[in-house]
């Protein structure tokens, strides 16, 4: 936590290369944005990389066509590769909350069109199990979502989507095990009748967690679930 505060007190420099000066704190230089956060063609449902469609039309990957996910769309800032993976890990394991703020603000910048369309949406971070929050001291998705909501001018809601069951970390499990692992892990407090929802998380791998989250949100009445993630595994 002290290290994160130290970064905030330093003169503004790029959060990736930490060399190029930036006009504002917790920002990115043009070179690093072009190199590591360039906009690429992605599946409009799950954000996996796909070949570019003619005339820039939206593309849907074969997996989403074969098995419709519960969420309606996903937007990702980058692929989960170096140096983005290291930045995400720095948020989670070294409390670099300045990077969480950067990710949230960058998500707002990149999704300005959706914000205009869904101006009445609410923002929900993916909740962590209580035991993991106690161990880490914070939920990184909450910090990213808070920065996104502040930059986008939309309402952050942290007491509606709940983690009701602790489960082992997803990264060590096979795809079918991941689905079973998160089944019944989330619940929604109250109704979301007709509500559009932005769901914020740091990394999307198989999509099992976000699919289960969307499942309970839709059961509670949400009309549209749009995932906003920092990084997508290739």
N, C-alpha and C positions, 0 to 999 in steps of 0.2 A: 504494500500500500504506500509506503514512504517513497519507493522508487517511482510509482505512478505520479505522486505529487511533484517529485523532482522534475519529471518530464514536462509537467504543466508549467513549471516556473522558468524553464529554459526559453530562449528566444525561439520564435516559430520556425521550425524546420520540417521537411517532409517526413511523414511517419514511416515511410518505407526505407529510403536511403539515408535519412537523417543527415543529409548533406546540403541539399538545395534549400534555400530560404523560401518561405511561403508567406503570403499576405496575411494569413490568420493562423492562430494556433490550431494544433491537431488537424493538419491538412496534408495535402499530397501535391508534389510537384508535377508539372505537365508530363515530364519524361516518364516518371514512374506510373502515372495513370495510363499513359499509352502502352507501356511495356507490360504491366501486370493486371490492369483493370479494363482492358480494351473490351468494347462491346462485341460479342460474338453471337452467332446464331444458336439458339437454344430451343428445346421443346417448350411450348407455351404452357404445358401442364406441370412438368417436373424439373425443367431447367437443365436437363442433360444436354450436352453439346450435340447438335445435329447439323447436317449439311444445309447450307443456305437455300431457302426456297426461292423460286422465281419471283421477281418483283418485290422481294422482301416480305412476302406473305407469311403469316404465322405458321409454324411447323409443330406437329405433334409426333413424338417418337412412337415406334412400333409397340413398345411395352405399354404406354398409356392408351394407345388405340385398342390393344388387346384386352386390357384390364383397367377400366376407368377408375382413376383414383377418386377419393372423396373430396379432395380439394379441387378448386377450379383453375388455379394458375399459380405459378412460382416464378419469382425473379431472383436472380443471383448476381452478386457483384463480380465474382471471379470463380475460377476453378480452384479446387483445394490442392494446390501445388505450391512449391517454393516461389516466393517468400511468404505467400498468403497463409499457408499452413502454419508457419512459424509465428505469424502475427496473431492468428487465432489462438494458438497454444499459449502465447504470451498473455493474452487476456485471461484465459482460463486458469493457468498455473502460476503466473507471476503478477497477477492483479494489475495488468496494464489497462486500467479503465479508461485511460486517454484514448487507446485504440478502440475500445468499445464505443466511445463517443464518436470517433471518426467514422466507424462503420455505420452507426445509426444515421449520422448526418449525410453520409454518402448514399445510403439507401434512399433517403428522402430526395436527394438530388436526382438520382437515377430513375425514380419512380414518380416523377412529377405529373406525368400524364394520367396515371392511375389515381393519383390524389385528386385530380380535377374530376374524374369520373365518379370516384367513390368518396366524395367530400364528407359524407355522413358516417363513414366507417369508424370503427374503433380498433385500437391496436392491442393485441394480446401477446405477451411473451410466452414461450413454451416454458412451463414451470418445471423446476427440478425437484427431485425427491428431497424431503426435509433432511434426511441424513446426509445427503450430498451437499446441500446448502450449508449445513452446520460444519461440515468438513472443510469446504472451500471458503466459506464466509460470505459468499455472494452468488447470485445467478447471473452469468454473463449475458444471457438472452434478455434479462430484465434491463440491464444497463444499455444494451444496444437498442432495445425497444423504446426506452425512455428518451434517448437522444434522437431517435427517429421521430417520435411523437412531437418533441419540442421543435424540431426543425420543420416538420410538416404541418404543424398546427392542428393535429388531430388528437383525439382523446385516448390516453393510455389507461387501460383497465387491468388491474393486477389481481383482482379478487373474484373473478368469474370462472376462469379456466384453472382447474385445480389438479394437482398430482395426488392421487388417492392411494397409489400403491407403489412401493419402492421396488425397483427391478435392477438386475445387473446392467452394467454399461453395454450399449449396443455394439460397439466397435469390434468386440471379440466374437460376435455371433454370426452364423450363416443367415442368409436371407429369410428362410422359413422360420428360423428361430427368433429372428428380430421381430417378426410379426406377432408371434406368440408372446414374446417378452413384454410387449407394450399393450397387449390386449387388456382392456379394463383398467389401464393405469391412469386414465384421465376422467374427469367429470366436470360438468358445467353447473355453476350455482345460478339458479334462476333461468329465465327464458331469454332467447335472443331473437324474438320473432321478427323476421324480415331484415335482420341486421347484417350489413356487410362487415367483414372482419379481415384485418391484416394480422397474420400470425408471424411473429419474428423469432428466428433461431439463428445459431451461428453456422452450423454445418449440416448439409443434407447428403446422406449417403444412399441408403436404400429407399428412403422416403417413408419407412414404416411408422416412425414416430409422428411425422406430420400427417400421415394418412389417418392414424388413429385419432389425433387431435381434431382433424376435420370431421371425422365421423361423429364425435360427440358434439361438436359445434353445430353440425347440420341437424342432429337429433334435437338439439335445443332450439332450433328454428332459424339458424343463420342462413341467409339467402345466398351468400357468396363468400368463399374462403380463399384468400390470396396470400400465399406464403412469401415472405421476404427473408432471404438468407444471405449470409456473407459469402459462403463458399460452397460449391457443389463438387463432389468427387467426380472425376472424369468417367 
